[in-house]
């Protein structure tokens, strides 16, 4: 039996995780925590093997370090971790003989979209990303958009290098978006969205658009359960759900 703590259990994602893990075969929720609760004490008291964290960008790094130091495996859906944070988490997890799964997106369709984007990026010279989230999301751009840009840039280091942006006057600053790996990212925050993303590729006389829409938070749950079930087989930082998708029991 895989014993699981859900950290951030009062939030919408946390509530969905509690239900999904409770319903999954071979695992059980042994504690539901939120801001102000004693994370280390609860891990040690319950002997939890995995802690699923859906909290806040301001707390996620501290939480992951605390989980690893307490001897449990973190499965993290909270975004906002920097490259330096991820490197620090990787080093600590390896030192502890544990793994830490950090997944910018647990929706299997979104992961497939990112993998397809990396393949398309090899053959299309230009790309921009538009990501859409609810207005309560605390960080921008999304972790999904950042990872998508990174994957595309790995597959094609020359992406957008030949693009000449002829915008001479920015009447509204930052209208062209921020850049990650030389790929512009535009973040939309509106009521009505859960999470969506478009990746628009441009080439001579053509465009190609990939889009993924998350209709409700249940779409993330198969990915969360998969990570909880598989994380014990890994060591160090596991960045992205795709690292678990092709594994067999």
C-alpha positions as CSV (number, residue, x, y, z in Angstrom):
1,X,0.0,0.0,0.0
2,X,1.4,3.4,-1.0
3,X,0.6,5.9,1.8
4,X,0.1,9.4,0.5
5,X,-0.1,12.9,2.1
6,X,-1.9,15.6,0.1
7,X,-0.4,19.0,0.8
8,X,-2.7,21.8,-0.3
9,X,-5.7,19.6,0.3
10,X,-8.1,22.5,0.8
11,X,-7.6,23.9,-2.7
12,X,-9.5,22.7,-5.8
13,X,-6.6,20.7,-7.1
14,X,-5.9,19.3,-3.7
15,X,-9.5,18.1,-3.2
16,X,-9.4,16.4,-6.6
17,X,-6.1,14.6,-5.6
18,X,-7.6,13.4,-2.4
19,X,-10.5,11.8,-4.3
20,X,-8.3,10.3,-7.0
21,X,-5.8,8.8,-4.7
22,X,-8.5,7.5,-2.3
23,X,-10.2,5.8,-5.3
24,X,-7.0,4.3,-6.8
25,X,-6.0,0.7,-6.1
26,X,-3.0,0.1,-3.9
27,X,-2.8,3.6,-2.4
28,X,-4.4,5.6,0.4
29,X,-4.5,9.1,1.7
30,X,-3.1,9.2,5.3
31,X,-3.3,12.9,5.8
32,X,-4.7,16.1,4.3
33,X,-2.6,19.1,5.0
34,X,-2.7,22.8,4.2
35,X,-1.0,26.1,5.1
36,X,0.2,26.1,8.7
37,X,0.1,22.3,9.2
38,X,3.2,20.4,10.4
39,X,4.5,18.7,7.2
40,X,7.6,17.1,8.6
41,X,5.9,15.8,11.8
42,X,3.0,14.4,9.7
43,X,5.3,12.6,7.3
44,X,7.2,11.0,10.2
45,X,4.0,10.3,12.2
46,X,2.2,8.6,9.3
47,X,5.3,7.1,7.7
48,X,3.9,8.4,4.4
49,X,5.8,7.3,1.3
50,X,4.7,10.1,-1.1
51,X,3.6,13.7,-0.6
52,X,1.6,15.3,-3.4
53,X,2.1,19.1,-3.3
54,X,-0.4,21.5,-4.9
55,X,0.2,24.6,-2.8
56,X,1.7,28.0,-3.9
57,X,4.8,29.1,-5.7
58,X,6.0,31.0,-2.7
59,X,6.0,27.8,-0.6
60,X,6.8,25.0,-3.0
61,X,10.6,25.0,-2.8
62,X,10.5,24.9,1.0
63,X,7.9,22.1,0.9
64,X,9.9,19.9,-1.5
65,X,13.1,20.3,0.6
66,X,11.2,19.5,3.8
67,X,9.5,16.4,2.2
68,X,12.9,15.0,1.0
69,X,14.6,15.7,4.3
70,X,11.8,13.8,6.0
71,X,12.4,10.8,3.8
72,X,9.3,10.9,1.5
73,X,9.0,11.3,-2.3
74,X,7.5,14.6,-3.4
75,X,5.1,14.6,-6.4
76,X,4.8,18.3,-7.3
77,X,2.2,20.1,-9.4
78,X,2.9,23.5,-8.0
79,X,4.7,25.7,-10.5
80,X,7.1,28.6,-9.9
81,X,10.4,26.7,-9.4
82,X,13.4,28.2,-11.1
83,X,16.2,26.3,-12.9
84,X,18.4,26.9,-9.8
85,X,15.6,25.5,-7.5
86,X,15.3,22.4,-9.7
87,X,19.1,21.8,-9.6
88,X,19.0,22.1,-5.8
89,X,16.1,19.7,-5.5
90,X,17.9,17.2,-7.9
91,X,21.0,17.3,-5.8
92,X,19.2,16.8,-2.5
93,X,17.0,14.0,-3.9
94,X,20.1,12.1,-5.1
95,X,21.8,12.6,-1.8
96,X,18.8,11.1,0.0
97,X,18.4,8.2,-2.4
98,X,15.0,9.5,-3.3
99,X,13.2,11.0,-6.4
100,X,11.3,14.2,-6.7
101,X,8.7,14.5,-9.5
102,X,8.0,18.0,-10.7
103,X,5.4,18.0,-13.4
104,X,4.4,21.3,-15.1
105,X,1.3,19.5,-16.3
106,X,-0.3,16.2,-15.3
107,X,-2.7,16.1,-18.2
108,X,-1.6,13.3,-20.5
109,X,-2.9,15.2,-23.5
110,X,-0.9,18.3,-22.6
111,X,2.3,16.1,-22.3
112,X,1.6,14.6,-25.8
113,X,1.1,18.2,-27.1
114,X,4.6,19.1,-25.8
115,X,6.2,16.1,-27.3
116,X,4.6,16.7,-30.6
117,X,5.7,20.4,-30.4
118,X,9.3,19.2,-30.0
119,X,9.1,17.1,-33.1
120,X,7.4,19.9,-35.2
121,X,10.0,22.4,-33.9
122,X,12.7,20.4,-35.8
123,X,11.1,21.4,-39.1
124,X,9.5,24.8,-38.6
125,X,11.7,27.9,-38.2
126,X,9.5,30.1,-36.0
127,X,7.3,29.6,-33.0
128,X,5.3,31.5,-30.4
129,X,3.2,30.2,-27.4
130,X,0.0,31.5,-25.9
131,X,-1.2,30.0,-22.6
132,X,-4.6,30.6,-21.0
133,X,-5.3,30.1,-17.3
134,X,-7.9,31.2,-14.7
135,X,-7.4,34.6,-13.1
136,X,-6.4,33.1,-9.8
137,X,-3.2,31.6,-11.0
138,X,-0.3,33.0,-9.1
139,X,2.5,32.8,-11.6
140,X,3.1,33.6,-15.2
141,X,4.0,32.2,-17.6
142,X,2.8,28.7,-16.8
143,X,5.2,25.8,-16.1
144,X,3.7,24.1,-19.1
145,X,4.6,27.0,-21.4
146,X,8.1,27.2,-20.0
147,X,8.7,23.4,-20.5
148,X,7.2,23.6,-24.0
149,X,9.6,26.3,-25.0
150,X,12.5,24.4,-23.5
151,X,11.6,21.2,-25.4
152,X,11.2,23.0,-28.7
153,X,14.5,24.8,-28.2
154,X,16.3,21.5,-27.5
155,X,14.9,20.0,-30.6
156,X,15.8,23.1,-32.7
157,X,18.4,25.4,-31.1
158,X,17.9,27.7,-34.2
159,X,14.2,28.3,-33.6
160,X,13.3,32.0,-34.2
161,X,17.0,32.8,-34.9
162,X,16.1,33.9,-38.4
163,X,13.0,35.8,-37.4
164,X,13.2,39.5,-37.9
165,X,10.6,41.2,-35.7
166,X,9.8,44.4,-37.5
167,X,7.8,45.9,-34.6
168,X,9.5,49.3,-34.3
169,X,7.2,50.9,-31.8
170,X,5.7,49.2,-28.7
171,X,2.8,51.5,-27.8
172,X,2.0,49.2,-24.9
173,X,5.2,47.8,-23.3
174,X,5.7,44.0,-23.5
175,X,2.9,43.5,-26.0
176,X,5.2,41.0,-27.8
177,X,5.3,38.9,-24.6
178,X,8.2,37.5,-22.6
179,X,10.8,35.1,-24.0
180,X,12.0,31.7,-22.9
181,X,14.6,30.0,-25.0
182,X,14.1,32.7,-27.6
183,X,10.4,31.8,-27.9
184,X,7.8,34.5,-27.1
185,X,5.2,33.5,-24.5
186,X,1.9,35.3,-24.0
187,X,0.0,34.7,-20.8
188,X,-3.8,35.2,-20.6
189,X,-5.6,35.2,-17.2
190,X,-9.4,35.2,-17.4
191,X,-12.4,33.7,-15.6
192,X,-13.7,30.7,-17.4
193,X,-10.4,29.0,-18.2
194,X,-8.9,26.1,-16.3
195,X,-5.8,25.7,-18.5
196,X,-5.2,25.9,-22.2
197,X,-2.3,26.3,-24.5
198,X,-1.6,27.1,-28.2
199,X,1.7,26.6,-29.9
200,X,1.8,28.4,-33.2
201,X,4.6,27.5,-35.7
202,X,5.3,29.6,-38.7
203,X,7.1,28.9,-41.9
204,X,7.3,30.1,-45.5
205,X,3.7,30.5,-46.6
206,X,2.2,28.4,-43.8
207,X,1.4,28.1,-40.1
208,X,0.7,25.1,-37.9
209,X,-1.1,25.3,-34.6
210,X,-1.3,22.8,-31.7
211,X,-3.8,23.4,-28.9
212,X,-4.7,21.6,-25.7
213,X,-7.7,22.5,-23.5
214,X,-8.2,21.3,-20.0
215,X,-11.9,21.3,-19.4
216,X,-11.8,20.3,-15.7
217,X,-9.3,19.3,-13.1
218,X,-10.2,15.6,-13.3
219,X,-8.0,15.5,-16.4
220,X,-4.9,15.9,-14.2
221,X,-5.7,13.0,-11.9
222,X,-4.6,9.9,-14.0
223,X,-1.2,11.6,-14.3
224,X,-1.0,12.3,-10.6
225,X,-1.9,8.7,-9.7
226,X,0.7,7.4,-12.3
227,X,3.5,9.5,-10.7
228,X,2.5,8.3,-7.2
229,X,2.6,4.7,-8.3
230,X,5.9,5.0,-10.2
231,X,8.1,7.5,-8.4
232,X,9.8,4.9,-6.1
233,X,11.5,3.5,-9.2
234,X,13.4,6.7,-9.9
235,X,16.2,8.7,-8.3
236,X,16.8,12.5,-8.4
237,X,14.7,15.1,-10.1
238,X,12.1,13.8,-12.6
239,X,11.0,16.8,-14.6
240,X,7.8,16.1,-16.5
241,X,5.1,13.4,-16.7
242,X,6.5,12.0,-19.9
243,X,9.3,10.3,-17.9
244,X,6.6,7.9,-16.5
245,X,4.3,7.5,-19.5
246,X,6.1,4.7,-21.3
247,X,7.0,2.6,-18.3
248,X,5.4,-0.8,-17.7
249,X,4.4,-2.3,-14.4
